[in-house]
Amino acid sequence: MSPSARRTLAVFIVFTLVTIALCAAFPRMLAFVELAARELRVLWWLVFIVALGVWLTFFFGKRKP
């Protein structure tokens, strides 16, 4: 496994553990996340527009030599 793959895996594992710890420490946060996930079924187009905007920003924001 390459060093960059190890780093990516480590970041993913740490992020997952922090998320689980926060959900265990703050149960109301878990309820909020569940509510937000239900609302995403209705507002999927808003998520799509934001993701498209972020992608376009990075795509057109690159300086090409």
N, C-alpha and C positions, 0 to 999 in steps of 0.2 A: 504494500500500500504506500502510495506516495505521501510526502509530507503535507501537501495541500489537501489531500483526501482525508488524512488523519485530523488535520485542523478543522476541516468542515464537519467531520463526524463528531469531534469534540464539542464544537459550537452547538450542533444540533442536540447532542445529549445534555449539555448544560442548559440550553434553552428549555428543553422538555422537563428537566428536573425542577427548574425554577418555576415553570408554569404549574406543575403538579403541587409544588410546595405552596405556592400562592393560593391555589384553589383549596388546599387543605386548611390553610391558615384563615382564609376569608371565604366562607361558604356562600356569602351573598354575591361575591364576584362570579362564582360558578353559575348562579341563577341569572345574573346579568348576561353572561356569555351565552347561556341557553336561549334567553330572550332575543339577543342580537342575532343568533343563528336562525331563529324562526323568522325574524324580520328580513333576513337576507333572501329568503324565498320570495318575498314581495319586492324588495329593492335590489334585485340582482343587476338591474341595468345601471344603477348608480355605482355599484362596485366595478362594473365593466368600464364605465366612463372614466373613473378615477385611475384604474389600472392602465387604460389606454393613454391617458394623459401622462402618467409616470413613464410609460414605455416610450412615448414620443419625445418626452423631455430628454431622456437618456440617449435616444437614437439620434435626434437632431442636435443635441447639445455637445456631441463629440467634435473635437477639433481634428479635422483630417489634414494630413500634411500635403 
